[in-house]
Amino acid sequence: MSRTPFVGGNFKCTGTASSLTSLVKGFNDSITGYPEVEVVIAPGTEYLGLVKAVAHRNIGISAQNCVPKSGACTGEMSAEQVKDVGLPCVIARPTTRRQQVE
């Protein structure tokens, strides 16, 4: 059984609506020749809807982080919210956030 090649991009805290739209449109043009590669990108939370609307259907959109349960976690996204907005995955405990949770 062979593995599916995977390319992922975490945008961290970079980009604007305009620059991310241009970037994702470039990705859309680039992936058409590589149907066997799984591509997932993770924009900031405020741009998830925009990127999801612009991205080719073969590009997966991921949340950058989430907390396990809904509640009083200002600025965070819960696992329930990630699922509710239709995101198939999340970067679990990225290194830049580990110390804040533990």
PyMOL commands that set and color helices and strands:
alter all, ss='L'
color gray80, all
select helices_A, chain A and resi 17-31+45-54+79-84+98-101
alter helices_A, ss='H'
color red, helices_A
select strands_A, chain A and resi 6-10+38-42+59-63+89-90
alter strands_A, ss='S'
color yellow, strands_A
deselect
rebuild
show_as cartoon
